Amino acid sequence: MAINCDLKSLLTLSKCLEETCTAEEERFAIDIYARVVELQASGGTDYRNNLTKLANDAKQFQVLFKNQRQAIALAIDLQNVVAVAPTFSTNINSLKAGAKCYECWGSEFKKNILLFLKCQLNSLGKPE
């Protein structure tokens, strides 16, 4: 099934995922559940009925601080780029130089741009 990035459709699909229907903790749990199902369906480990195994397998990640989680998420994104564009430089100075023009946007605008790009990449069947 193709991912639809039409904003009106996405707003309709996500309506009950907003605070009016679900609390933040529920949304986190739904996200984990969806990723567990996606991992299994993609040929990965099946954690659907084994929360203990999931917790044990993820144990090494339980010591991370927020800034470490954010940095690791970015490192994973960079690995995804290198997987499709092997000449992409992950040298920190090259990354800073390449990203410089995006710094002028405000934080919330950048978050919205990232969500748009996530949808675009997923619609192509690529990792976001």
N, C-alpha and C positions, 0 to 999 in steps of 0.2 A: 504494500500500500504506500503510495506516495505521500510525503508530508506536504500539507497545505500551509503556505506562509501568508495567506491572505489575512490581514489583521482583523477584519470583521469576523471571519470564520474562527480565528483563534480566540477572540474575545468571547464568542458564543461557547466554544468548547471549554474554555477555562472559567466560565462564570461561577460555577459552584466550587472552584478551587480557590476562590478569593475568600477573604475573611468572613464574608456573610454566611458561608456554608462550612468552612473548615478553619480550624485553628492552626497556628504555625506548626505545632508539634504533629498534628495530623498530616499536614502537607509534607513534612519531612518523612514521616512514616510511609505515606503514599509514594513518595519519590524512591525510597529504599525498596518498597514492594515492587514497583514498576521495573527498577533496575535488576532486581533479583529474577523476575520473570524474563526480562530481556536477555540477561546473561545465560540463563538456562536454555532459552529458545535459540540463542546464538551458538550453542554448543559448549558453553562453559559449565562450571560447577552448578549443580542444582541445590540451592539453599532454601527452596520454597517451604519445605517441611522440616528444616533443620536449623533453627535459629542458633543453637549452641555451636554448630560447625561454623556458621557465618561469623559469630562473635569470636570464636577461636582463631579462624583464618584471618580475621581483620585485627587481631589483638595488637600487632605491632603498630598499627595506625592509631591506637587509643591514647598514645602519649603525646600526640601532636598538639601544638598551640595553633591558634587561629592564623597567625602569620605564616606558620609552616604549612598549614593546609592550603592556604592561598598560593604559596610559592610552588608547592607540589602540583596543584591543579594547573598552574601555568606551565610547569615543566612537562606535564602530560600533554598539554595543548601543543607545546613546541615539538614534542616527539611526533605528534600527529602530523604537524607541518612537514617535518623532515621525511616522514614516511611517504608523502606524496610529492614533495619538492626537495630531493636529496641535497641540492646545493644551497639550501636555506641555511644561513649562518646562525648558530645559537651562541656565538660569542657575545658577551654581555654588552660590549661597546657597540657592536653592530646592531644588536636588538634596540638599544637606547636610541641610536641614530635613526634607525628605520621607523621607530615608533614616535619620534619627536613631534611630528605634525599632528598626531592625535591627542597630544597633551592639552591643547588649547580648549578642547571641549569640556564641559562640566561633567561631574561625576555621574549624575543621573542620566545625562545624554549618552555617555559612554556605555552605561549599563544597558540602555535601550538598543544601542548599536550592536553590542555583544549578543543580545537576544535575537535581533534580526539576523546576524551572521550565523548564529547557532541554527536557526530555522533554515537558512539558505543551505548550509552545509549538510544538515540532516536530510533536506529534500533531495540532495544529490546522493544520499546513501553514504556520506563520509562522516567520520568521527568529528564531533564538534569540539 
